[in-house]
Amino acid sequence: MKKTFCLLFVLVFTGCATPQMTPEQQNITRISETDDCKFIKTAYFEVSHPSKKHYYAAKMTANAGGDAYKTLTSAKDMAVGVKMATTNIAIYKCK
């Protein structure tokens, strides 16, 4: 019983944590002013918790070759009983 509880505890709390970011993803910034930046593309993603929004935005930005993103829209939606935050971002190269 004690081993089952410990395993369940580890699975629940490590499964809910935001994944570790790579060094490239850690250098991604959220911006509001884009005048000195080159637009790359827009991207869309859904997350189950707002704390994961920057992680996924940084991951998509790094994968697209950008170094900054601007949040275009962010809304909560109820889909199949699961609360999801939908987010649209614009990816930029500013450096």
Buried (B, 14 or more C-beta within 10 A) or exposed (E): EEEEEEEEEEEEEEEEEEEEBEEBBEBBBBBEEBEEBEEBEBBEBBBEEEEBBBBBBBBBBBEBEBBBBBBEEBEEEEEEEEEBBBBBBBBBBBE
